[in-house]
Amino acid sequence: MIRSIFSVALFLFFSLTVQAQDTREELEKQRAALKKEMEQTQKLLNSNKAKTKESLVKWKLINDKLNLQNRLIENISKDINLLDNTISTNQREINRYNKLLDTLKEEYAKSMVYAYKNRNNYDFLSFIFSAASFNDAIKRVAYLKYYRDYREKQGENILRTQELRRQKLNELGSIKEKKSEVLQIKDKEAAALETQKQEKDKIVNDLKKEGKELNNQLTAYKKQNAKVEKAIAAAIKKARDDASKAAMKKAKEDAAANLAASKNNTAPKTNPEKTTPAIKKIEPEKSPDILLNAGNIALNESFKKNRGLLPWPVDKGIPILHYGRNRLPSGRDIDVTGVTISTDIGSNVKSVFDGVVSSIVFIEDMQVIIIQHGEYFSTYSNLGSVSVKTGQNVKTGQVIGKAAANLDGNGSIDMYINDAKGNDIDPEKWLKR
């Protein structure tokens, strides 16, 4: 019975240990990924520090790094909790081994005392030959053999339990050392977090000193964004009008063809006994939206299936303004209907999916490209130059223009996604994470 309980407890312990290790491995993988992302963010931050003027890019980068640092510390805290749980589990198992060893040793001692008292061969023979029958004698021989085997197994169980306890003690010491190392890492990262907070405060204070200039930039950005939204609405309206005209033209052509076919079929035949079946008028297929036609239905469906998988429009960049409401360092809020991505001036800007260039618009000193993907439109604003033309088919990843400087002198582009009704869609939910 004791051996059975011991085996079950041992199995459960090993299962919990394996699960904890698997979880710790996942945490370590996450930690490595966070460290890599932080290194990349730091490189970008260092490259921006070369500029004397503080900007939203620096502010966004230090915010991103702070978020990554907090996530890293949270990851380390989870790791410490797992180590604490493993330490507690190991300690409970060691206590169980101690109790089990006490029980095994006590029983083994009793059996050894009994064996010592009955060590004379005459006593064993007397025990066997005093049986009432031959069958009873056979049972007594079997009992003595079982008892001898039982003592041997008791000894083996004691040795095995001692070895398992020794292993758990070593493992416990190793885990405690690991916890001490992780605690030191956490303290180091917490100190780094405080340094980064001070750096962020400095950037924010410097930006606040430029409050008037930033407010002017914000006002100019809102006006610029409104013009882009107006251009998008106009492009969608034009696309719908063109699609409507094309559908009406096709319907008239189909009607004329049907009428001609009907007249040909009702003409006199040389064989009056043969009859011609009546021609059924073919109704044009109704699409869910006027923008969809036989040529772009598949493209439209493919675009929808790639939600969350679309490539970013620039090879290297940082989102500094996200879809929706954004809080700026000055404390003011700005509502954005797309995403603003900081990148190097002159960087290639690429189409995120196959489509047709619906419109190219000049707004002040920048250019805007609007591409149709069935009943969806992607827009790329703040371009210094374009390399496509209206009506041109483009492919995923094809270069369509170059990024220009934004209002604070840094390179960036604005990207928007709209549906057939002109509704704004969060681009980052469609782009690869």
N, C-alpha and C positions, 0 to 999 in steps of 0.2 A: 504493500500500500504506500509506504514511504517512498519507495523507488518510483512508483507511478506519479505521485504528486510532484516529486523532484523533477521528473522528465517534463511534465506539463509546464511547470514554472519556468524551466530552462528554455523551452520552446517559445513561450510568450515573451520572455526577456530578449531573446535573440531577434524575434520579429520586431519588437519595439526599437531595438538598437539599429536594425537595418533601415527601418522607416525614418528614424532620426538622421542617420547618415545621408540617406537620399535627400532629405529636406535640406540638410546643411550643404550638400553638394549644389543644390539649386540656388541657395542663397549665395554661395561663393561664385557661381556663374553670373548671377545678377550683379554681384559686387564688382566683378571684373568688367562687365559691360558698362556699369556706371562709371568706373574709373577711366575707361577708355573714352567715354563720352565727355567726361570732365576734362581730360587732356586735350581733346579736340576743341572744346569750348575755350580752354585757357589759351591755346594757340591763336584762336581768332581774337580773343581779348587782347593778347600781347600785340598782335598786328594792328589793332585799333588804338592801342596806347601810344603809338608813334605819332598819332594826330594830336595836335595841341588842343583842339576843340572837342569838348564833351558832346556826345550825341546820343540819340535814342538807341543806336546800335550797341554802344558800350553799356548803357543802362539795361537793355534787354539781355545782353550776354552775361552781365554780372547777376541778373535775376535768375537766368537759366542755371548758372553755376551754383547759386545758393540753393535752388530747388534740387539740383543733383546732389549737393552736399547733404541736404536734409534727408534725401532718400537713402544716401549711403549710410548715414548715422542710424536711420531707422532699420536698415538692413542689418547693421552690426548689432543693434539692440535685439533684433529677432534671433540672431545667431547666439547671443549671450543667453537668451531665454531657453533656447534649445539645449545649450550646454548645461545650464542649470538643471533642466529636466533630466538630462542624461546622467548628470552627477547624482541627482536624487534617486533615479532608478537604479543606478549601479550600487549606491549605498544600501538601498533596500534589498537588493539581491545579495550583497555581501552579508547583511544581517541574517537573511534567510539561510545562506550557506553556513553561517556560524551556528544557528539553531539546529540545522540539519546535522551538522557535524557532531554537536553535543548529543543529539539523539542517537546517531549511528554509533558513536563511541561508547555510549552508555549500554546500548544493546549488545555491542560487540564484547564489551567487558563482561557482561553477564554470561554470554555464551562461552567465553574463554574460562571463566570461573567454573561453570558447569562442566566444561570439558576436562578441566584440571581435576576436579573432584571425581570424575568418572574416567580417569585416564587408564585404569587397570583393564587389561584385555579380559580378565576373568569377569569383571562387572558387565562388560558388553555381551560376553557369551552367556552369562546368567540371564541377562535381559532377553536374549533371543530364545534360549532353550526353556525359559519359564513360560513360554507361550502356551496357550491352551490347545492350539491346533497348529497344523503345518501352515495353513493359510495365514494364521495370525503371526507366525514366525516370519513368513515372507514379508508381511506388512511392516514388521518391526525392522527388518533388514533395510527395506526401502526407506523407512523413516530415518534410520541412522545415516543412510547415504544422503538423503535430502538435507538433514541437519548439517552434515559436513560441508555440502555444497553451499548451504545458506551462509555458514561462517566465512567461507572463502569469498562469496559475493559481498558480504558485509565489509570485508577488508578492501576489496576492489572499489566499492562505493565510497569508502572513506578516502582512499587515495585519489579517486577521480574528483570528488568534491573539493578536496584540498587544492588540487591543481586548478580547478575552475575558480575557486576563491582567489588563488594567487593571480590568475589571469585578470580577474575583475579588479583586484587591487592595483595591478599595474595599469590597467585601462583607466581606472579612476584617477590615478596620478597623472597620466597623460592628458586626460580631459581637463583636469585642473590647471595644468601648465598651458594648455590651449586657451582656456578661458582667460588666464592672466595675460596672454599675448593679445587676445582680442580686446580686452579691456584697455590695454595700452594703445591699440590702434584707435579705439573709440575716443580716448582722451586727445589723441593727436588730431583726429578729424574734427572734434569739437572745437579745438583751438583754431584750426584752419577756418572753420565756419565763422568764428568771431572776427577773424581778420577780414574775411570776405564781406561781412556785414559792415565793417568800418569802411571798406573800399566802396561799397554800394552807397553808404551815407555820403561819402565825399562826392561821388558822381551826382547824386541827387541834389546836393547842396549847390554844386557848380551849375547844374542845369537850372535850378531855381533862380540863380543869379541872372541867367539869361532869359528870365521869364517873359519879358516884353518881346524879344526876338522869337521865342518859341510860340508865344500866342499868335504872333503874326504868321508864323509858318503854319500853325494849326488852322487859322482862318483861311489861308491860301490853299491848304490841303483839302479842306471841306469844299471850297469852291471848285477846285480841280476835280475832286471825286464826283461832285454833282454833275459836272460836264461829261465825265466818263459814263455815268449812269444814264444820262440823257442820250449819249451816242449809242449805248447798248440797246436802249429801248427803241431808238430809231432803226437800228440794224435789224432787230427782231421783227419790227413792224414791216420793214421793207421785205424781209425774207418771207413773211406770211403773205404779203400782197403779191409778191412774185409767184409764190406757190399757188395762190388762189387763181391768178391769171392763167398759169400753166395748166391747172386742173380744168378750168373753164374751156380753154382752147382744146384740150384733149377730149373733153366731153362733146364739144361741137364736132370735132373730127370723127369721133366714134359714131355720133348720131348720123352724120352724112354718109359714112361708110355703111352703116346699117340700112339706111334708106336706099342706097344704091344696090345693095345686095337684095333687098326686098323687091325692088323693081325688076331685077334680073330674074329672080325666081318666079315672078308672076307672068313673065312673057310666054306667048304661045309655044308649045312644044310640038315636035314632029310626031311623037307618039302620044296621042291623047289618053291612052289607057293607063299610062304611068302618071302617078300623082306626085307632086313635090311636097314634102312636109313643110309646115309653116315655120318661118324663121322666128326664133325667140329673141327678143331684144336683150342685149347684154348690158346689164347695169354696171357702171364703174364701181370697183371695190371702194368701200368707205374706210378710210384710215382713221385711227384714233385722233390724229391731229392733222391739219392741212399741211404742215411741214413735212409729214412723212409721205414717202412715195415708194414705188417699187425699187428705186435705186438706193435709198438710204435707210430702209427699215432694218436691214441686217446690221448696218453701221450703228444705228441707234441702240439696238439691243445689245450689241457688243460693248458700246460705251457704258450702258447701265450695268452690265455684268462686271465691268472693271472698276466699279466703285471701290475706293480704298486701295487700288493697285496702280493708279495712273502715275507716271514718272513726274518728278518735279520739273518745272520749266527752266530751271538753271542747274548747272552741275554742282555749284558750291554757293550756299546761301544760308541766311538765318531769318526765320519769320520774326519780324519785329512788331507788327500789328496784326492781330487775329480777327477773324470774323466776329461781329458782334461788338459789345461795348468794351473799350480798352481804357484803363486808368493810366494816365501819364504821370511822370515824376512831379509835375507841377500840381497834381491833384485834380486836374480837369479830366473829364471823360470825353471820349470820341467814339462815335459809332461807325463801324467799318462794314461794308457789304462784301468785302473780298478778303484777301490776305496780302500784306506788304512784305516782300522778301528782300532783305539787304544782300547785295552781291557786289562784285567789283564792277566799276564803270567799264563798259565795253564788253562785258561777258555775253556769251551767246545765250539767247532766249529761244527755247524750243517749244513746239506744239506738244501738248500732253496726250494728243490722240489724233487718229486720222480724221480728216474733215475737209471742208471747203472754206476758203477765206471769204467771209461774208462782207466784211467792210474794213477799210483802213482810214482812220480819221486823224487829222492834225488838231491837237488841242494845245493852244499856246505854243511852247517850244518843244513839245513832245509828240510822239506818234502812238496811236492805239490800233491794235489788230484784234478783230473779232472773227472767230472761227466757228462755223456751224458743224455740229456733230449730230445730225438728225434733228431731234427736237430739243437739243441742248446746245448751249453756246459757251465757249471759253474766251475770255478777253485778257489781253496782255497790254498793260498800260505803262507809261513812262519809258518808252523806247526812244533811243537816240537815232536809230536807223532801222529800216525794214528791208528784208530780202525776198519778199513775196509780193504778189499782186492780187487784187480782188478777183474772185472767181477761180483762183488756183486751188487745185487739190494738194493737200499736204499730208504727210505721214507722221506717225508717232515719233517724236525725237528729232524731227526736222528743224533746222535752225530757221527762224522766221525774222529775227532782228537782233539788235544789241541793246543792252541795258544802258540807261542814261543816269546822270546825277539827279538826286532828288532835291528837295527844297533846302536841306541842310548841307548839301555838297557831297553827300555819300551816294554811292551807287545803289540802286534798288529798282524793283519792278512791282507793280500791283497786278494781281491776278484775280479774276472774277469768274464764276460759273452761274449761268442762268438757265431756267427752263423755257419752254415755248411760250409761256404766259408772261415772261419777264421776271418771274420770282427769283430772288437771290438765294443761292445755295452756298453753304460753307465749303470752300475749295479744299480745305485740309481734310475733310471727311472723304474726299475722293482721291486725294494724293496718297502715295505710299507713306507709311509712318517713318 
